[in-house]
Amino acid sequence: MGEHIMTSTTDSGAISLTPELKSKKGVSPIWILPLIAIIIAAWLVYRSIVNAGIDVTITFKNAQGIEAGKTQVIYRGMPIGLVKKLEINKDFQSVDVLVQFVKEAKDQLKKDTTFWKVEPEISTRGITGLETLLKGNYITMMPGEGEETDYFEALLEPPPFRSDTPGLHIRAFTEDLGALKAGSGIYYKGIKVGEIIQTHLNDNTDVVLDLFIQEKYSDLVKKTTKFFNISGIAFEGGLSGFSLKAESLESLLLGGISFLTPEHESKTQNAKDDDTFRLFKDRNRAEQEGQKFTVYFNDGKGLTDKTHIKYRGVEVGRAFSVALDEKTDGVRLQATMQQQYRQFLRDDTQFWVVRPELGLAETRNLDTLFSGAYLTFRPGKGKPGRTFKGLSNPPGEVATRDGLHVVLESERLGSLKSGDPVYFRQVKVGEVTDCRLSEDATSTLIGVDIQKKYAPIVRTTSKFWKASGLNVDFSLFTGAKIKTESMAALLEGGIAFATPGSPDVEEKKEAKSKGVVVDGSKNSEKKNVEPKVGTQVLGSPVKNGATFELYSEPQEEWLKWRPKIALGKGN
């Protein structure tokens, strides 16, 4: 509506002004603002519809640590959802958690998508979820495939690693898992190069570990690579010093494994997917893995599945099994010799156990008090061998096969026992092997082995006596005389013997003592010296099984005998 003024002239000639109203077409400015408000509201509604989040229900066995309006769903470090509501399921066995996801996550919410809760876990097996200590528990996911859905059941623990991830997928088996678990790291020279995907038992009840090595490190694993456990702290000690080893703090807390490849095998073929390896208990066992062999012993005193094998003080192998053997009625020790020392395994190689020997007279192998008994050997020269009969004593100390075996007869055994030494001029030349009663039980029979080298000393005229204890001779005029073979014999017991010299030898000794030269030289003066009464001839060599009387004490004359006898060759 507009106003228009019309003019007219009256009779008097005056001009008359008369307003005239006319209607105006168009929209009034008053409606512009409401119209804009409606358009904005419609746009906001549209945007809210288009950008609205996606509501999804996830069922958990328990909702501990989950809070509405606070707990997030995080994927690859980015929040993609927020918990809106929690409700107890109708069966009262689970909790329904309503989560609103951003719309960009729509394509990831498939039937096979998996969800699980991340929360801090502190136990003897490790520490996980440390980041939740600052930002609280959260839910994470692994996208899957299939049809779109808005309902999921959460996992109780993280799912196994996906086998299609680029890298090397192999397996290792061991007898005991220890502190290892899924997620434990795999390290090479202190650098994490992979992880344990999952663990399970096989049909043989061995523990199987599925391992993953990152693609860029996969060439480090060869067909001959050896894996070993680095969880915890390794401690070794002895008289030579102590050793404390730990790979890393992470492996100490979470567990882990490492691997090595022998230098001489570093150019061997690379490992492939599904290859299987043995997981050793520690690095030492991995390094010492080599040629396997077996040693049979009469008893297993001091032997364990960790017994070291040493040669001239250098460790060259280690046992991995000690068990009773029904066939031999003894003990079967299984061990490995390091590859670089496998040439020592010959069919005539001799093995024996080195144990601590404590006594008042003599102490030997004191280092074994800390390190334990160990196995040593004398290398052979025969053909390669893998099975051996262990010796009860070091070879050379007692030569039961090549030496001389005699029998001593005595009324009483006294303190004698198997293993007691046999002395000649206070030098150990043999050992007591057995003690038994005679067939008519009237006396005791003591078996004695004389080393091959000293066998010629034993003659038909030799005299044996007990060297154990003290011999006290008391006289009113001369006083007391105390006699003993040696301090070792006094403390540990034993047997001694003497062999007479020939009359010619005794004659020369006596003449020499008087200054008479009887060596047969040009200017020598021969003086006939009659042998003393009781002087015996040297006697003839004896054979195995010869029997001698064992006296309680020696006669004074026996202690003066000094036969000149050429010794035989040693072993």
C-alpha positions, 0 to 999 in steps of 0.5 A: 500500500502506498500513498499518492497525492492528487491535485485539483482546481476549485471554482475560486481558482485554488489548488486542492490537494487530495491524498490517494491510496494505492496498493504496492506488490512484493514481500515485506522486509519484516519477513526476511529475518524469520525466513533466514532463521528457518533456512538455518534451522533446516540446514542444521537439521540436515547437517545433524542428520548427515553427520550424526554418529553411529550407535553401536552396542558392544556386550562385555562380560564386565564393565569394570573401568568403563564409564558413560560419557568418559570412556573412549574407543581408540583406534591407532591412537585416535578417538573414534567413539564415546561410551554413551550408556551402560545397561545390564543384559537381561540375563545378568551375565554381561553388560551392554555398552552403547557406543556412539562412533563417528560416521567415518567409522561406518565402513569398519563396523563389520560383522568380523570386527573385534573389540576388547578392553585395554586396562593396566595389568600388573602381575608376575608375568608382566605389565601391560596397558601402562598408558591407561594409568594416565588417560584411563581405560579405553576400548580398542578394535580390530577392523574385520569384514562381512556385513554391516552390523550394530551389535558386537561381543567384546573379546576377553583378551586381545586377538591373535596377530593376523597372519597376513601381516607382512613379515616372517611367521615362524614357530618355536617349541619349548618344554616350559613357557616360563614368563613368556606370553603373547605380546612378549618381544623378540630382540636381536642385539637389544633391538626389538624386531618382532613379538610372540603372537600366541602360545599353545600346546601341541599333541606332545604337550610341548609349548608352541610359540607363534613368532612374528619377525618384522619384514625389514628384519626377516633376513636376520633369521636363518635356517640354523638360527637358535632362539633362546629365552631372555626373561628374568636374570641369569646368574652364574658364580664360582671361584673364578668370579660371578656373572649377572646377565639381563637383556633389557628392562622390558624383557625383564618385566614382560618376558622376551626371547632373542636369537643368534646365528653361529658365525660360520653359518651366517651365510646359510639359507634364510628362514621361511614362513612356518619354519620350526625352531627349538627355544633354548632356556638361555643363551649358553644352551643355545651356543652350546647346541652341537653334536649329541652324545650319551655317557653311561655311568654306574651312578648319577652322583653330582650329575644334573641336566645342567652339568657342564662338560669341560676340557682343560678348564674350557667349557665345550658342552653341557648335559641336557638330560640325566635319567635312570637306564633300565638296560644298564642298571645305571644312569644315562647322561645325554649331552651336546658337544659344541660344534667346533669340538665335536672331533673329540667324540671318538669311540675310545674317548674316556669320560669321568666326573670331577667332584669336590674331594675334601679331606684333612690330608688333601683337598682337590677340585674345590671350585666344584663346591660352587659350580657343581660337579662337571664332566671331563674327558681324555680324547681318543684317537679312534673312529667317531663315536656317540655312546660311551661308558663313563669311568668311576675314576680318572684314567691313569690314577687307577688302571684296572684293565691294564694294571696289576690286580692282586688279593690281600688276605687278612684276619680282619678288615679294620678301617679299610674300604673301597677307594683307599690308596695303596702306597709304595715309599709313600707314593700312591701307586694303586687303590683298594677295589673291593673287600669281601669275606673268604669262601670259608668266612675265616678271613677277609679278602681285599682286592687291590689294583696297582697302576700299570706303571708300578706293576713291576714293583710287586714281586713274590717277596713283597710284603703288604701291611695296613697303613691306617692309624698309629703304631706306638712302640713304648719302652721304659728305656728308649721311650715311645716311638710313633710310626705311621706311613704318612699323614694322608694314610693316618687320616684317610687309611690305606695299605703300604707294601715293600719289596726287598732288593737282591743280595748284590744290591744290598752288598753294594750299598753296604760296601759303599757306605764303608767307602769301598768302590765296587762299581767294577772300574779298573782301580776298584777293590772288590770286597766280599760282603756277606748278606745279612741274615734274613735278607731276601731275594728280589723275587719274581714278577707276579700275575693277576690274582696273586695272593699276599698276606696283609700284615697289621704292621711292618717289620723294621727290616721292610722299611729299609728295603730299596729295590732297584726296579725298572718301572713300566710304561704308564697308560 
